[in-house]
Amino acid sequence: MVKIRKKPLHDNKELVKGAVFDEPLLSPTPHKKPTSKNLTEDKNKTVSEKFKVAPKEPTVGLTADLAENQQRKLSIFTAKNGRKKAEIVKMLLDEALVDIED
């Protein structure tokens, strides 16, 4: 028996937008092709430099109850910008907490 893999809905934004929000999507931004300058810069980096990542901070889960209107607007915003809801909320929190010292 052959398994048929279904595409997740988040891969087909046109289908999701038409079914849920009845709004057209923004046209996706084209991917830039790497230039020869970028390729030579990548070759000059050592393997250890390529795999360096900033140390991750421990995370804590957060649950928030939103009004249906807020949740709908957040869903539309994330669909248009291609970001996750968590990313948007984290950015908003960062902006709100700029004045707070650690």
Backbone as XML, in Angstrom:
<?xml version="1.0"?>
<chain id="A" units="angstrom">
  <residue number="1" name="MET">
    <atom name="N" x="0.841" y="-1.184" z="0.000"/>
    <atom name="CA" x="0.000" y="0.000" z="0.000"/>
    <atom name="C" x="0.885" y="1.246" z="0.000"/>
  </residue>
  <residue number="2" name="VAL">
    <atom name="N" x="0.582" y="2.165" z="-0.857"/>
    <atom name="CA" x="1.360" y="3.386" z="-0.992"/>
    <atom name="C" x="0.753" y="4.462" z="-0.101"/>
  </residue>
  <residue number="3" name="LYS">
    <atom name="N" x="1.600" y="5.059" z="0.736"/>
    <atom name="CA" x="1.130" y="6.153" z="1.587"/>
    <atom name="C" x="1.156" y="7.446" z="0.794"/>
  </residue>
  <residue number="4" name="ILE">
    <atom name="N" x="0.085" y="8.187" z="0.873"/>
    <atom name="CA" x="0.017" y="9.485" z="0.215"/>
    <atom name="C" x="0.252" y="10.544" z="1.278"/>
  </residue>
  <residue number="5" name="ARG">
    <atom name="N" x="1.268" y="11.350" z="1.054"/>
    <atom name="CA" x="1.595" y="12.407" z="2.011"/>
    <atom name="C" x="0.797" y="13.651" z="1.669"/>
  </residue>
  <residue number="6" name="LYS">
    <atom name="N" x="0.104" y="14.155" z="2.629"/>
    <atom name="CA" x="-0.656" y="15.386" z="2.433"/>
    <atom name="C" x="0.214" y="16.570" z="2.790"/>
  </residue>
  <residue number="7" name="LYS">
    <atom name="N" x="0.063" y="17.634" z="2.032"/>
    <atom name="CA" x="0.799" y="18.853" z="2.336"/>
    <atom name="C" x="0.141" y="19.544" z="3.520"/>
  </residue>
  <residue number="8" name="PRO">
    <atom name="N" x="0.945" y="20.040" z="4.467"/>
    <atom name="CA" x="0.352" y="20.802" z="5.564"/>
    <atom name="C" x="-0.256" y="22.103" z="5.044"/>
  </residue>
  <residue number="9" name="LEU">
    <atom name="N" x="-1.268" y="22.582" z="5.730"/>
    <atom name="CA" x="-1.950" y="23.793" z="5.281"/>
    <atom name="C" x="-1.045" y="25.012" z="5.265"/>
  </residue>
  <residue number="10" name="HIS">
    <atom name="N" x="-0.074" y="25.076" z="6.182"/>
    <atom name="CA" x="0.779" y="26.261" z="6.226"/>
    <atom name="C" x="1.651" y="26.369" z="4.979"/>
  </residue>
  <residue number="11" name="ASP">
    <atom name="N" x="1.831" y="25.272" z="4.214"/>
    <atom name="CA" x="2.596" y="25.342" z="2.975"/>
    <atom name="C" x="1.771" y="25.937" z="1.839"/>
  </residue>
  <residue number="12" name="ASN">
    <atom name="N" x="0.467" y="25.840" z="1.926"/>
    <atom name="CA" x="-0.389" y="26.344" z="0.870"/>
    <atom name="C" x="-1.151" y="27.556" z="1.390"/>
  </residue>
  <residue number="13" name="LYS">
    <atom name="N" x="-0.471" y="28.686" z="1.446"/>
    <atom name="CA" x="-1.048" y="29.896" z="2.037"/>
    <atom name="C" x="-2.258" y="30.394" z="1.252"/>
  </residue>
  <residue number="14" name="GLU">
    <atom name="N" x="-2.260" y="30.186" z="-0.058"/>
    <atom name="CA" x="-3.397" y="30.639" z="-0.859"/>
    <atom name="C" x="-4.666" y="29.920" z="-0.420"/>
  </residue>
  <residue number="15" name="LEU">
    <atom name="N" x="-4.566" y="28.613" z="-0.207"/>
    <atom name="CA" x="-5.716" y="27.836" z="0.226"/>
    <atom name="C" x="-6.185" y="28.293" z="1.596"/>
  </residue>
  <residue number="16" name="VAL">
    <atom name="N" x="-5.246" y="28.497" z="2.498"/>
    <atom name="CA" x="-5.588" y="28.920" z="3.851"/>
    <atom name="C" x="-6.234" y="30.295" z="3.828"/>
  </residue>
  <residue number="17" name="LYS">
    <atom name="N" x="-5.661" y="31.233" z="3.102"/>
    <atom name="CA" x="-6.204" y="32.594" z="3.072"/>
    <atom name="C" x="-7.616" y="32.597" z="2.499"/>
  </residue>
  <residue number="18" name="GLY">
    <atom name="N" x="-7.829" y="31.877" z="1.402"/>
    <atom name="CA" x="-9.146" y="31.862" z="0.785"/>
    <atom name="C" x="-10.183" y="31.205" z="1.673"/>
  </residue>
  <residue number="19" name="ALA">
    <atom name="N" x="-9.791" y="30.161" z="2.377"/>
    <atom name="CA" x="-10.732" y="29.413" z="3.192"/>
    <atom name="C" x="-11.037" y="30.116" z="4.506"/>
  </residue>
  <residue number="20" name="VAL">
    <atom name="N" x="-10.055" y="30.780" z="5.076"/>
    <atom name="CA" x="-10.230" y="31.336" z="6.412"/>
    <atom name="C" x="-10.516" y="32.833" z="6.396"/>
  </residue>
  <residue number="21" name="PHE">
    <atom name="N" x="-9.755" y="33.595" z="5.651"/>
    <atom name="CA" x="-9.823" y="35.044" z="5.773"/>
    <atom name="C" x="-10.425" y="35.763" z="4.569"/>
  </residue>
  <residue number="22" name="ASP">
    <atom name="N" x="-10.572" y="35.079" z="3.441"/>
    <atom name="CA" x="-11.088" y="35.689" z="2.216"/>
    <atom name="C" x="-10.342" y="36.955" z="1.837"/>
  </residue>
  <residue number="23" name="GLU">
    <atom name="N" x="-9.028" y="36.956" z="2.030"/>
    <atom name="CA" x="-8.188" y="38.085" z="1.646"/>
    <atom name="C" x="-7.053" y="37.564" z="0.787"/>
  </residue>
  <residue number="24" name="PRO">
    <atom name="N" x="-6.630" y="38.323" z="-0.220"/>
    <atom name="CA" x="-5.500" y="37.859" z="-1.036"/>
    <atom name="C" x="-4.195" y="37.983" z="-0.270"/>
  </residue>
  <residue number="25" name="LEU">
    <atom name="N" x="-3.274" y="37.103" z="-0.586"/>
    <atom name="CA" x="-1.937" y="37.156" z="0.017"/>
    <atom name="C" x="-1.063" y="38.159" z="-0.709"/>
  </residue>
  <residue number="26" name="LEU">
    <atom name="N" x="-0.096" y="38.680" z="-0.019"/>
    <atom name="CA" x="0.918" y="39.493" z="-0.669"/>
    <atom name="C" x="1.775" y="38.580" z="-1.520"/>
  </residue>
  <residue number="27" name="SER">
    <atom name="N" x="2.304" y="39.081" z="-2.609"/>
    <atom name="CA" x="3.156" y="38.237" z="-3.441"/>
    <atom name="C" x="4.432" y="37.917" z="-2.678"/>
  </residue>
  <residue number="28" name="PRO">
    <atom name="N" x="4.888" y="36.657" z="-2.754"/>
    <atom name="CA" x="6.097" y="36.288" z="-2.008"/>
    <atom name="C" x="7.317" y="36.989" z="-2.568"/>
  </residue>
  <residue number="29" name="THR">
    <atom name="N" x="8.261" y="37.272" z="-1.695"/>
    <atom name="CA" x="9.486" y="37.931" z="-2.128"/>
    <atom name="C" x="10.405" y="36.905" z="-2.767"/>
  </residue>
  <residue number="30" name="PRO">
    <atom name="N" x="11.009" y="37.242" z="-3.900"/>
    <atom name="CA" x="11.888" y="36.283" z="-4.570"/>
    <atom name="C" x="13.169" y="36.087" z="-3.767"/>
  </residue>
  <residue number="31" name="HIS">
    <atom name="N" x="13.695" y="34.869" z="-3.836"/>
    <atom name="CA" x="14.949" y="34.572" z="-3.146"/>
    <atom name="C" x="16.106" y="35.133" z="-3.954"/>
  </residue>
  <residue number="32" name="LYS">
    <atom name="N" x="17.068" y="35.705" z="-3.248"/>
    <atom name="CA" x="18.234" y="36.261" z="-3.918"/>
    <atom name="C" x="19.234" y="35.151" z="-4.182"/>
  </residue>
  <residue number="33" name="LYS">
    <atom name="N" x="19.815" y="35.181" z="-5.365"/>
    <atom name="CA" x="20.846" y="34.210" z="-5.687"/>
    <atom name="C" x="22.157" y="34.679" z="-5.075"/>
  </residue>
  <residue number="34" name="PRO">
    <atom name="N" x="22.968" y="33.749" z="-4.575"/>
    <atom name="CA" x="24.245" y="34.153" z="-3.989"/>
    <atom name="C" x="25.182" y="34.713" z="-5.051"/>
  </residue>
  <residue number="35" name="THR">
    <atom name="N" x="25.858" y="35.775" z="-4.701"/>
    <atom name="CA" x="26.816" y="36.369" z="-5.626"/>
    <atom name="C" x="28.174" y="35.736" z="-5.419"/>
  </residue>
  <residue number="36" name="SER">
    <atom name="N" x="29.064" y="35.966" z="-6.352"/>
    <atom name="CA" x="30.395" y="35.372" z="-6.239"/>
    <atom name="C" x="31.143" y="35.948" z="-5.035"/>
  </residue>
  <residue number="37" name="LYS">
    <atom name="N" x="30.846" y="37.206" z="-4.678"/>
    <atom name="CA" x="31.484" y="37.819" z="-3.516"/>
    <atom name="C" x="31.085" y="37.074" z="-2.242"/>
  </residue>
  <residue number="38" name="ASN">
    <atom name="N" x="29.775" y="36.763" z="-2.114"/>
    <atom name="CA" x="29.304" y="36.035" z="-0.943"/>
    <atom name="C" x="29.906" y="34.639" z="-0.881"/>
  </residue>
  <residue number="39" name="LEU">
    <atom name="N" x="30.064" y="34.000" z="-2.021"/>
    <atom name="CA" x="30.620" y="32.654" z="-2.045"/>
    <atom name="C" x="32.069" y="32.649" z="-1.585"/>
  </residue>
  <residue number="40" name="THR">
    <atom name="N" x="32.849" y="33.663" z="-2.014"/>
    <atom name="CA" x="34.249" y="33.700" z="-1.597"/>
    <atom name="C" x="34.368" y="34.016" z="-0.111"/>
  </residue>
  <residue number="41" name="GLU">
    <atom name="N" x="33.456" y="34.848" z="0.413"/>
    <atom name="CA" x="33.478" y="35.141" z="1.846"/>
    <atom name="C" x="33.181" y="33.882" z="2.646"/>
  </residue>
  <residue number="42" name="ASP">
    <atom name="N" x="32.231" y="33.075" z="2.165"/>
    <atom name="CA" x="31.898" y="31.840" z="2.858"/>
    <atom name="C" x="33.063" y="30.866" z="2.846"/>
  </residue>
  <residue number="43" name="LYS">
    <atom name="N" x="33.803" y="30.822" z="1.754"/>
    <atom name="CA" x="34.931" y="29.906" z="1.663"/>
    <atom name="C" x="36.037" y="30.305" z="2.631"/>
  </residue>
  <residue number="44" name="ASN">
    <atom name="N" x="36.179" y="31.602" z="2.890"/>
    <atom name="CA" x="37.234" y="32.082" z="3.777"/>
    <atom name="C" x="36.946" y="31.788" z="5.248"/>
  </residue>
  <residue number="45" name="LYS">
    <atom name="N" x="35.692" y="31.590" z="5.597"/>
    <atom name="CA" x="35.347" y="31.305" z="6.985"/>
    <atom name="C" x="35.744" y="29.868" z="7.313"/>
  </residue>
  <residue number="46" name="THR">
    <atom name="N" x="36.200" y="29.681" z="8.519"/>
    <atom name="CA" x="36.531" y="28.327" z="8.943"/>
    <atom name="C" x="35.253" y="27.596" z="9.317"/>
  </residue>
  <residue number="47" name="VAL">
    <atom name="N" x="35.353" y="26.301" z="9.410"/>
    <atom name="CA" x="34.184" y="25.493" z="9.737"/>
    <atom name="C" x="33.643" y="25.857" z="11.110"/>
  </residue>
  <residue number="48" name="SER">
    <atom name="N" x="34.532" y="26.108" z="12.063"/>
    <atom name="CA" x="34.066" y="26.442" z="13.414"/>
    <atom name="C" x="33.328" y="27.774" z="13.442"/>
  </residue>
  <residue number="49" name="GLU">
    <atom name="N" x="33.731" y="28.721" z="12.602"/>
    <atom name="CA" x="33.045" y="30.018" z="12.549"/>
    <atom name="C" x="31.641" y="29.865" z="11.976"/>
  </residue>
  <residue number="50" name="LYS">
    <atom name="N" x="31.480" y="28.966" z="11.022"/>
    <atom name="CA" x="30.165" y="28.777" z="10.412"/>
    <atom name="C" x="29.163" y="28.188" z="11.392"/>
  </residue>
  <residue number="51" name="PHE">
    <atom name="N" x="29.649" y="27.358" z="12.314"/>
    <atom name="CA" x="28.738" y="26.676" z="13.212"/>
    <atom name="C" x="28.593" y="27.348" z="14.570"/>
  </residue>
  <residue number="52" name="LYS">
    <atom name="N" x="29.193" y="28.515" z="14.754"/>
    <atom name="CA" x="29.032" y="29.235" z="16.019"/>
    <atom name="C" x="27.627" y="29.812" z="16.087"/>
  </residue>
  <residue number="53" name="VAL">
    <atom name="N" x="26.999" y="29.609" z="17.220"/>
    <atom name="CA" x="25.681" y="30.185" z="17.452"/>
    <atom name="C" x="25.692" y="30.856" z="18.817"/>
  </residue>
  <residue number="54" name="ALA">
    <atom name="N" x="24.870" y="31.857" z="18.946"/>
    <atom name="CA" x="24.780" y="32.547" z="20.229"/>
    <atom name="C" x="24.221" y="31.580" z="21.265"/>
  </residue>
  <residue number="55" name="PRO">
    <atom name="N" x="24.729" y="31.644" z="22.485"/>
    <atom name="CA" x="24.208" y="30.739" z="23.513"/>
    <atom name="C" x="22.730" y="31.018" z="23.750"/>
  </residue>
  <residue number="56" name="LYS">
    <atom name="N" x="21.956" y="29.947" z="23.832"/>
    <atom name="CA" x="20.518" y="30.098" z="24.026"/>
    <atom name="C" x="20.207" y="30.279" z="25.502"/>
  </residue>
  <residue number="57" name="GLU">
    <atom name="N" x="19.266" y="31.162" z="25.755"/>
    <atom name="CA" x="18.794" y="31.363" z="27.118"/>
    <atom name="C" x="17.749" y="30.294" z="27.417"/>
  </residue>
  <residue number="58" name="PRO">
    <atom name="N" x="17.622" y="29.921" z="28.682"/>
    <atom name="CA" x="16.544" y="28.986" z="29.020"/>
    <atom name="C" x="15.196" y="29.646" z="28.738"/>
  </residue>
  <residue number="59" name="THR">
    <atom name="N" x="14.232" y="28.862" z="28.321"/>
    <atom name="CA" x="12.924" y="29.414" z="27.986"/>
    <atom name="C" x="11.882" y="28.982" z="29.000"/>
  </residue>
  <residue number="60" name="VAL">
    <atom name="N" x="10.827" y="29.753" z="29.073"/>
    <atom name="CA" x="9.694" y="29.474" z="29.945"/>
    <atom name="C" x="8.446" y="29.585" z="29.083"/>
  </residue>
  <residue number="61" name="GLY">
    <atom name="N" x="7.543" y="28.641" z="29.230"/>
    <atom name="CA" x="6.303" y="28.677" z="28.460"/>
    <atom name="C" x="5.378" y="29.780" z="28.946"/>
  </residue>
  <residue number="62" name="LEU">
    <atom name="N" x="4.591" y="30.319" z="28.036"/>
    <atom name="CA" x="3.651" y="31.384" z="28.372"/>
    <atom name="C" x="2.351" y="31.113" z="27.638"/>
  </residue>
  <residue number="63" name="THR">
    <atom name="N" x="1.259" y="31.173" z="28.349"/>
    <atom name="CA" x="-0.053" y="31.002" z="27.740"/>
    <atom name="C" x="-0.811" y="32.299" z="27.930"/>
  </residue>
  <residue number="64" name="ALA">
    <atom name="N" x="-1.427" y="32.774" z="26.861"/>
    <atom name="CA" x="-2.188" y="34.021" z="26.951"/>
    <atom name="C" x="-3.558" y="33.814" z="26.323"/>
  </residue>
  <residue number="65" name="ASP">
    <atom name="N" x="-4.588" y="34.273" z="26.998"/>
    <atom name="CA" x="-5.937" y="34.229" z="26.457"/>
    <atom name="C" x="-6.180" y="35.528" z="25.704"/>
  </residue>
  <residue number="66" name="LEU">
    <atom name="N" x="-6.453" y="35.413" z="24.414"/>
    <atom name="CA" x="-6.699" y="36.577" z="23.569"/>
    <atom name="C" x="-8.171" y="36.635" z="23.196"/>
  </residue>
  <residue number="67" name="ALA">
    <atom name="N" x="-8.648" y="37.835" z="22.957"/>
    <atom name="CA" x="-9.985" y="37.987" z="22.408"/>
    <atom name="C" x="-9.982" y="37.407" z="20.994"/>
  </residue>
  <residue number="68" name="GLU">
    <atom name="N" x="-11.118" y="36.908" z="20.550"/>
    <atom name="CA" x="-11.185" y="36.299" z="19.215"/>
    <atom name="C" x="-10.726" y="37.276" z="18.141"/>
  </residue>
  <residue number="69" name="ASN">
    <atom name="N" x="-11.073" y="38.539" z="18.297"/>
    <atom name="CA" x="-10.687" y="39.554" z="17.323"/>
    <atom name="C" x="-9.168" y="39.719" z="17.280"/>
  </residue>
  <residue number="70" name="GLN">
    <atom name="N" x="-8.523" y="39.738" z="18.452"/>
    <atom name="CA" x="-7.063" y="39.854" z="18.506"/>
    <atom name="C" x="-6.401" y="38.638" z="17.869"/>
  </residue>
  <residue number="71" name="GLN">
    <atom name="N" x="-6.922" y="37.459" z="18.155"/>
    <atom name="CA" x="-6.345" y="36.233" z="17.612"/>
    <atom name="C" x="-6.485" y="36.203" z="16.092"/>
  </residue>
  <residue number="72" name="ARG">
    <atom name="N" x="-7.628" y="36.636" z="15.577"/>
    <atom name="CA" x="-7.854" y="36.665" z="14.132"/>
    <atom name="C" x="-6.893" y="37.641" z="13.463"/>
  </residue>
  <residue number="73" name="LYS">
    <atom name="N" x="-6.736" y="38.828" z="14.051"/>
    <atom name="CA" x="-5.820" y="39.821" z="13.486"/>
    <atom name="C" x="-4.375" y="39.339" z="13.545"/>
  </residue>
  <residue number="74" name="LEU">
    <atom name="N" x="-4.006" y="38.680" z="14.634"/>
    <atom name="CA" x="-2.657" y="38.130" z="14.756"/>
    <atom name="C" x="-2.425" y="37.051" z="13.701"/>
  </residue>
  <residue number="75" name="SER">
    <atom name="N" x="-3.425" y="36.222" z="13.457"/>
    <atom name="CA" x="-3.311" y="35.184" z="12.429"/>
    <atom name="C" x="-3.139" y="35.797" z="11.049"/>
  </residue>
  <residue number="76" name="ILE">
    <atom name="N" x="-3.890" y="36.833" z="10.745"/>
    <atom name="CA" x="-3.772" y="37.516" z="9.452"/>
    <atom name="C" x="-2.390" y="38.136" z="9.317"/>
  </residue>
  <residue number="77" name="PHE">
    <atom name="N" x="-1.935" y="38.802" z="10.370"/>
    <atom name="CA" x="-0.625" y="39.452" z="10.348"/>
    <atom name="C" x="0.491" y="38.441" z="10.113"/>
  </residue>
  <residue number="78" name="THR">
    <atom name="N" x="0.436" y="37.311" z="10.815"/>
    <atom name="CA" x="1.483" y="36.301" z="10.658"/>
    <atom name="C" x="1.439" y="35.674" z="9.275"/>
  </residue>
  <residue number="79" name="ALA">
    <atom name="N" x="0.255" y="35.473" z="8.722"/>
    <atom name="CA" x="0.147" y="34.903" z="7.378"/>
    <atom name="C" x="0.723" y="35.854" z="6.336"/>
  </residue>
  <residue number="80" name="LYS">
    <atom name="N" x="0.474" y="37.144" z="6.499"/>
    <atom name="CA" x="0.987" y="38.121" z="5.537"/>
    <atom name="C" x="2.497" y="38.274" z="5.622"/>
  </residue>
  <residue number="81" name="ASN">
    <atom name="N" x="3.057" y="38.131" z="6.818"/>
    <atom name="CA" x="4.484" y="38.366" z="7.014"/>
    <atom name="C" x="5.320" y="37.096" z="7.059"/>
  </residue>
  <residue number="82" name="GLY">
    <atom name="N" x="4.686" y="35.946" z="7.022"/>
    <atom name="CA" x="5.425" y="34.690" z="7.009"/>
    <atom name="C" x="6.193" y="34.410" z="8.287"/>
  </residue>
  <residue number="83" name="ARG">
    <atom name="N" x="5.697" y="34.893" z="9.395"/>
    <atom name="CA" x="6.340" y="34.656" z="10.689"/>
    <atom name="C" x="5.387" y="33.880" z="11.584"/>
  </residue>
  <residue number="84" name="LYS">
    <atom name="N" x="5.935" y="33.314" z="12.634"/>
    <atom name="CA" x="5.113" y="32.587" z="13.594"/>
    <atom name="C" x="4.554" y="33.557" z="14.623"/>
  </residue>
  <residue number="85" name="LYS">
    <atom name="N" x="3.425" y="33.184" z="15.198"/>
    <atom name="CA" x="2.797" y="34.025" z="16.219"/>
    <atom name="C" x="3.751" y="34.263" z="17.384"/>
  </residue>
  <residue number="86" name="ALA">
    <atom name="N" x="4.474" y="33.236" z="17.779"/>
    <atom name="CA" x="5.407" y="33.368" z="18.903"/>
    <atom name="C" x="6.479" y="34.410" z="18.606"/>
  </residue>
  <residue number="87" name="GLU">
    <atom name="N" x="6.975" y="34.447" z="17.366"/>
    <atom name="CA" x="7.994" y="35.439" z="16.995"/>
    <atom name="C" x="7.450" y="36.851" z="17.137"/>
  </residue>
  <residue number="88" name="ILE">
    <atom name="N" x="6.224" y="37.063" z="16.660"/>
    <atom name="CA" x="5.610" y="38.394" z="16.724"/>
    <atom name="C" x="5.425" y="38.811" z="18.181"/>
  </residue>
  <residue number="89" name="VAL">
    <atom name="N" x="4.914" y="37.909" z="19.002"/>
    <atom name="CA" x="4.684" y="38.229" z="20.413"/>
    <atom name="C" x="6.007" y="38.523" z="21.115"/>
  </residue>
  <residue number="90" name="LYS">
    <atom name="N" x="7.057" y="37.753" z="20.812"/>
    <atom name="CA" x="8.374" y="37.998" z="21.415"/>
    <atom name="C" x="8.911" y="39.367" z="21.023"/>
  </residue>
  <residue number="91" name="MET">
    <atom name="N" x="8.749" y="39.759" z="19.747"/>
    <atom name="CA" x="9.217" y="41.079" z="19.307"/>
    <atom name="C" x="8.451" y="42.184" z="20.027"/>
  </residue>
  <residue number="92" name="LEU">
    <atom name="N" x="7.134" y="42.021" z="20.155"/>
    <atom name="CA" x="6.332" y="43.027" z="20.853"/>
    <atom name="C" x="6.734" y="43.133" z="22.321"/>
  </residue>
  <residue number="93" name="LEU">
    <atom name="N" x="6.997" y="41.998" z="22.955"/>
    <atom name="CA" x="7.447" y="42.027" z="24.350"/>
    <atom name="C" x="8.808" y="42.698" z="24.478"/>
  </residue>
  <residue number="94" name="ASP">
    <atom name="N" x="9.717" y="42.407" z="23.551"/>
    <atom name="CA" x="11.035" y="43.052" z="23.581"/>
    <atom name="C" x="10.902" y="44.565" z="23.506"/>
  </residue>
  <residue number="95" name="GLU">
    <atom name="N" x="10.015" y="45.051" z="22.616"/>
    <atom name="CA" x="9.806" y="46.497" z="22.488"/>
    <atom name="C" x="9.206" y="47.077" z="23.766"/>
  </residue>
  <residue number="96" name="ALA">
    <atom name="N" x="8.268" y="46.362" z="24.368"/>
    <atom name="CA" x="7.605" y="46.864" z="25.570"/>
    <atom name="C" x="8.534" y="46.854" z="26.780"/>
  </residue>
  <residue number="97" name="LEU">
    <atom name="N" x="9.493" y="45.933" z="26.801"/>
    <atom name="CA" x="10.358" y="45.778" z="27.972"/>
    <atom name="C" x="11.731" y="46.407" z="27.802"/>
  </residue>
  <residue number="98" name="VAL">
    <atom name="N" x="11.909" y="47.273" z="26.818"/>
    <atom name="CA" x="13.201" y="47.906" z="26.556"/>
    <atom name="C" x="13.692" y="48.694" z="27.766"/>
  </residue>
  <residue number="99" name="ASP">
    <atom name="N" x="12.802" y="49.387" z="28.446"/>
    <atom name="CA" x="13.199" y="50.256" z="29.552"/>
    <atom name="C" x="13.466" y="49.506" z="30.857"/>
  </residue>
  <residue number="100" name="ILE">
    <atom name="N" x="13.106" y="48.251" z="30.923"/>
    <atom name="CA" x="13.297" y="47.455" z="32.137"/>
    <atom name="C" x="14.724" y="46.927" z="32.170"/>
  </residue>
  <residue number="101" name="GLU">
    <atom name="N" x="15.403" y="47.126" z="33.304"/>
    <atom name="CA" x="16.767" y="46.623" z="33.445"/>
    <atom name="C" x="16.731" y="45.190" z="33.937"/>
  </residue>
  <residue number="102" name="ASP">
    <atom name="N" x="17.748" y="44.408" z="33.565"/>
    <atom name="CA" x="17.830" y="43.000" z="34.000"/>
    <atom name="C" x="18.141" y="42.890" z="35.458"/>
  </residue>
</chain>
